[in-house]
């Protein structure tokens, strides 16, 4: 059985914009992806609310710098057959960074970390899929997630930047915004239907990367 790491922020953790809590396990996109692979792989969900690609947020009790914590996560779950990274939304908070280009540079660094990580000798390197998150939209509720400011225009720049980085690094790329939209409740997080849509849509890319057939067997 293959092992896939899903590395992300609250969109991977399963943040529910309606309740402020967490979506049911079966509605989170990593869970849906695992189900779509028909028993051929387990998907490890490493989502942390507030995680950035490579920026510090000293207001949090947790270490949210994705570049600093990724090596530990890779070592924890090795060996891995694929690593799916969906980050960048939190980078767009004005107080942390606020620029799509910087988020893209952070994603490039994350890909480099996976490529250069000293896995055990003889262990095949995992495939990498870089995922751009859905575009940030205007929230219907006043003062909802005001820490993002007017990040919508910058968030629209992530997909083309990530696509180029993936091409240069020889990684796979998927635009989650092509199949999912953020909830009007806060303009950042996803309702259950949209987070499920990501899991289903990512599955073909993973199947191709790991050479899995529709039945879940290796082709």
PyMOL commands that set and color helices and strands:
alter all, ss='L'
color gray80, all
select helices_A, chain A and resi 10-13+25-27+29-36+66-77+90-92+100-116+146-148+152-155+158-169+176-178+192-209
alter helices_A, ss='H'
color red, helices_A
select strands_A, chain A and resi 2-8+41-47+82-86+127-132+172-175
alter strands_A, ss='S'
color yellow, strands_A
deselect
rebuild
show_as cartoon
